[in-house]
Amino acid sequence: MGKRVCIIGGTGFVGRAVAQQCLDAGYAVTVTTRHPARARDLLIKGIRIIKIDITTGKGLSDAVQHCDCVINLVGLLFESGKNTFAAAHQQGADHVIQACQAAHVPQLLHMSALLDQESAQHSQYASSKIAAEQAVQSSGLQWSIFRPSLIFGAKDSFLMRFKNLSTFGPFLPVIAGNTRFQPIWVDDVARAFVLSINNKLTHQQTYTLAGSEVYSFKELLTLWMSALGRCRLLLAVPHVAATFLSLVSKLLPTPLLTSDQLKLLQFDNIAQGQAFPALFGQTTPFASLLPKLAKDNQSQYLQHQLDDARTRYRQS
């Protein structure tokens, strides 16, 4: 039974959950990152850290050597400099595939997104994700592709963003409030990946990973504000105003909203057919976890910010 796993992009929100579950399952784990100094906490757990650049492929050959399974979790939320959607998703997938082929790695698990062909016609993010899927499917490897809906959990970019935005004032702006999602807990996503390792049943399969409940964006925020104990009036933002915000926001180091994200928000993000494969168990309801996340998120977020600040100080 293969015991060596390499997680490309393993220091992110989903990557850390996958890495922990791999450790719990007894795998020897290698995690790759562009910034090894930010992953020092993983060394304590016995995880091997290797610096790579997926946009160029530099470091990948060393990272995947002698591995039984490679998991590619790389995904950009917005473009910055050379880190474009095409470079990270499409070219990055090509580099991972080539490294796996050269090292004779038998299995590749690939993180995609819950998208459709229509969204790919409007969004560069979506088109690059679909192009990456096509490359994986024609790779000749034993592949599995996972398409999650909105992933939530402690330290995610969704719950924490709106927790911070709702800190002051009685109002909370909502863009595309009627767009529907099926939020999926990060640990459920991680479990699907880990249970697929060395599992022949998952070879050459594409899976949707979505929760059991469908919510509009506005409903998600209403539930989250309730869990936080905050009474906020949710104000719909007109499309024209949202477009202006996306144009101004791209000047920020971390944009609040990009034009590409705005395009994606015009499309529902829900499963067509089975939401979550029975092979991987059952999903955890979104609303059931919100009270705990509301209580724990702030202390975890502050600790994460402190750790990042210490890392940046050491690097300066």
C-alpha positions in Angstrom: 0.0 0.0 0.0 1.4 3.4 -1.0 2.4 5.5 2.0 4.1 8.5 0.4 2.0 11.5 -0.5 3.0 14.9 -1.9 0.6 17.8 -1.5 1.1 20.6 -4.0 -0.2 23.8 -2.3 -0.4 22.1 1.1 0.0 25.2 3.2 -3.3 26.7 2.3 -6.7 26.4 4.0 -7.6 23.1 2.3 -4.1 21.9 2.1 -3.5 21.9 5.9 -6.7 19.9 6.4 -5.7 17.3 3.8 -2.2 17.1 5.3 -3.5 16.5 8.8 -5.8 13.8 7.6 -3.0 12.2 5.6 -0.9 12.1 8.8 -3.8 10.6 10.8 -4.0 7.9 8.1 -0.4 7.0 8.5 1.0 8.6 5.3 4.5 10.2 5.0 3.6 13.7 3.8 5.6 16.1 1.7 4.1 19.6 1.3 5.3 22.1 -1.3 5.1 25.9 -1.1 6.6 29.0 -2.5 7.3 30.3 1.0 8.7 27.5 3.2 9.2 29.9 6.2 5.5 30.2 6.5 5.1 26.5 6.9 7.5 25.9 9.8 4.6 24.8 12.0 4.1 21.8 9.7 7.7 20.6 10.4 6.8 20.0 14.0 4.2 17.4 12.7 6.9 15.6 10.8 5.9 16.9 7.4 8.6 17.4 4.8 8.6 20.9 3.2 10.0 21.6 -0.3 10.1 25.0 -2.0 8.6 25.0 -5.6 7.2 27.4 -8.1 4.3 25.7 -9.9 4.2 28.4 -12.6 7.6 27.4 -13.8 7.8 23.8 -12.5 11.0 24.6 -10.6 11.4 22.1 -7.6 8.5 19.8 -8.6 10.7 16.9 -9.8 12.4 16.7 -6.4 9.1 17.1 -4.5 7.3 14.1 -6.2 10.3 11.7 -6.3 9.4 8.3 -4.8 5.8 9.4 -4.1 2.9 7.1 -4.4 0.3 9.8 -4.8 0.5 13.5 -5.7 -2.4 15.9 -4.7 -2.6 19.2 -6.6 -4.6 21.8 -4.6 -3.2 24.9 -6.2 -5.8 27.6 -6.8 -5.7 31.4 -7.2 -8.6 33.6 -6.0 -7.2 36.6 -7.9 -4.3 37.3 -10.3 -1.1 39.1 -9.3 1.9 39.8 -11.5 3.1 36.5 -13.1 0.7 34.5 -11.0 -2.1 34.4 -13.5 -5.0 31.9 -13.6 -3.4 30.4 -16.7 0.0 30.1 -15.1 -1.1 28.6 -11.8 -4.0 26.4 -12.9 -3.4 25.4 -16.5 0.4 25.6 -16.9 0.8 24.5 -13.3 -1.3 21.4 -13.9 0.9 20.6 -17.0 4.1 20.9 -14.8 2.6 18.7 -12.1 1.6 16.1 -14.7 5.1 16.1 -16.4 6.8 15.7 -13.0 4.6 12.8 -12.1 5.2 11.1 -15.4 8.9 11.5 -15.2 9.0 10.2 -11.6 6.6 7.4 -12.5 4.1 8.5 -9.8 1.1 6.3 -10.3 -1.7 8.5 -8.9 -2.7 12.2 -9.2 -5.6 13.8 -7.3 -6.6 17.2 -8.7 -8.6 20.0 -7.1 -10.8 21.8 -9.6 -14.0 23.8 -8.9 -17.7 23.4 -9.3 -18.1 25.2 -12.7 -19.9 24.8 -16.0 -19.0 25.5 -19.6 -21.2 28.6 -19.6 -19.2 30.2 -16.8 -15.9 29.4 -18.6 -17.1 31.6 -21.5 -17.1 34.6 -19.2 -14.5 33.9 -16.5 -10.7 33.4 -16.9 -10.7 31.6 -13.6 -13.3 29.1 -14.8 -11.7 28.6 -18.3 -8.3 27.9 -16.7 -9.8 25.4 -14.3 -11.6 23.5 -17.1 -8.4 23.5 -19.2 -6.5 22.0 -16.3 -9.1 19.3 -15.9 -8.7 18.4 -19.6 -4.9 18.1 -19.2 -5.3 15.8 -16.2 -7.8 13.6 -18.0 -5.5 13.1 -20.9 -2.4 12.6 -18.7 -2.3 8.8 -18.7 -2.0 8.8 -15.0 -4.5 7.2 -12.5 -6.3 10.5 -11.9 -9.3 11.7 -9.9 -10.8 15.2 -10.1 -12.7 17.0 -7.4 -15.1 19.9 -8.0 -16.0 21.5 -4.6 -18.6 24.2 -4.1 -18.0 26.9 -1.6 -15.6 25.5 1.1 -16.0 26.7 4.6 -14.3 26.2 7.9 -12.0 28.0 10.5 -9.7 30.5 8.8 -11.5 30.3 5.4 -11.7 33.3 3.2 -15.5 33.5 3.2 -16.6 33.5 6.8 -13.7 35.5 8.1 -14.1 38.2 5.4 -17.7 38.8 6.3 -17.1 38.6 10.0 -14.5 41.4 9.6 -16.8 43.4 7.3 -19.6 43.2 9.7 -17.6 44.3 12.7 -18.7 48.0 12.6 -22.0 49.5 11.5 -25.5 48.3 11.1 -25.3 47.4 7.4 -23.6 44.7 5.4 -23.4 45.0 1.6 -24.4 41.9 -0.5 -23.4 41.4 -4.1 -25.4 38.8 -6.1 -27.5 37.9 -3.1 -29.6 35.4 -5.1 -26.8 33.3 -6.4 -27.0 29.8 -4.9 -24.3 27.7 -3.2 -23.9 24.3 -1.5 -21.3 25.0 1.1 -19.0 22.1 2.0 -17.0 21.7 5.2 -13.2 21.7 4.6 -12.8 18.4 6.6 -15.3 16.7 4.3 -13.4 17.9 1.3 -10.1 16.6 2.8 -11.7 13.3 3.6 -12.7 12.8 0.0 -9.1 13.3 -1.1 -7.5 11.1 1.6 -10.0 8.2 1.0 -9.1 8.3 -2.7 -5.4 7.6 -2.1 -4.5 4.1 -3.4 -8.2 3.5 -4.0 -8.8 1.9 -7.4 -12.5 2.7 -7.3 -11.7 6.4 -7.7 -9.4 6.1 -10.7 -10.5 8.1 -13.8 -13.4 9.6 -11.9 -14.6 13.2 -11.5 -16.5 14.0 -8.3 -18.7 16.9 -7.2 -18.1 17.9 -3.5 -21.1 19.9 -2.3 -23.1 20.1 0.9 -26.6 18.7 1.4 -28.3 22.1 1.6 -28.6 24.8 -1.1 -28.5 28.4 0.1 -28.6 31.8 -1.6 -25.6 34.0 -0.9 -27.9 36.2 1.2 -29.2 33.3 3.2 -25.6 32.2 3.9 -24.8 35.6 5.3 -28.0 35.8 7.3 -27.1 32.5 9.0 -23.6 33.6 9.7 -24.6 36.9 11.2 -27.1 35.1 13.4 -24.3 32.7 14.6 -22.1 35.7 15.4 -25.0 37.4 17.3 -24.9 40.4 15.1 -28.0 42.2 13.8 -27.1 43.6 10.4 -29.3 44.9 7.6 -28.2 43.2 4.4 -28.1 45.7 1.5 -28.2 44.6 -2.1 -25.4 46.2 -4.1 -26.4 47.1 -7.7 -24.4 45.5 -10.4 -23.1 48.9 -11.6 -21.8 49.7 -8.1 -20.2 46.2 -7.8 -18.5 46.7 -11.2 -17.0 50.0 -10.0 -15.9 48.3 -6.8 -14.1 45.6 -8.7 -12.3 48.2 -10.8 -11.1 50.1 -7.8 -10.4 47.0 -5.7 -7.8 45.6 -8.1 -5.5 48.4 -7.0 -5.3 46.8 -3.5 -2.8 44.1 -2.6 -5.7 41.8 -1.7 -8.8 42.9 -3.7 -12.1 42.9 -2.0 -13.7 41.9 -5.3 -12.3 41.3 -8.8 -14.1 41.6 -12.1 -13.6 37.9 -12.7 -15.1 37.1 -9.3 -18.1 39.3 -10.2 -18.6 37.4 -13.4 -18.6 34.1 -11.5 -21.1 35.4 -9.0 -23.7 35.5 -11.8 -23.8 31.7 -11.9 -25.2 29.3 -9.3 -22.6 27.1 -7.7 -24.7 24.0 -7.1 -24.5 20.3 -7.9 -26.1 18.8 -10.9 -27.0 15.3 -9.7 -25.3 13.7 -6.6 -23.9 16.4 -4.3 -21.4 14.2 -2.4 -20.3 10.7 -3.2 -21.5 8.1 -0.7 -18.1 6.5 -1.1 -16.7 9.3 1.1 -19.4 9.3 3.7 -21.8 12.1 4.6 -21.3 15.8 4.7 -21.7 18.0 7.8 -24.5 20.5 7.6 -23.4 24.2 7.2 -25.6 25.6 9.9 -24.6 23.0 12.5 -21.0 24.2 12.5 -21.5 27.9 12.5 -21.9 28.4 16.3 -18.5 26.7 16.9 -16.9 28.6 14.1 -18.2 31.9 15.3 -16.7 31.2 18.8 -13.4 29.8 17.6 -12.6 31.8 14.5 -11.5 35.0 16.1 -8.8 33.5 18.4 -7.5 31.3 15.5 -7.5 34.2 13.1 -5.6 36.4 15.5 -3.0 33.6 16.1 -2.6 33.1 12.4 -2.1 36.8 11.9 0.5 36.9 14.7 2.3 33.9 13.2 2.4 35.6 9.8 3.7 38.8 11.3 6.5 36.9 13.1 7.5 35.2 9.8 7.6 38.4 7.9 9.7 39.9 10.7 12.3 37.1 10.5 12.4 37.5 6.7 13.0 41.2 6.9 
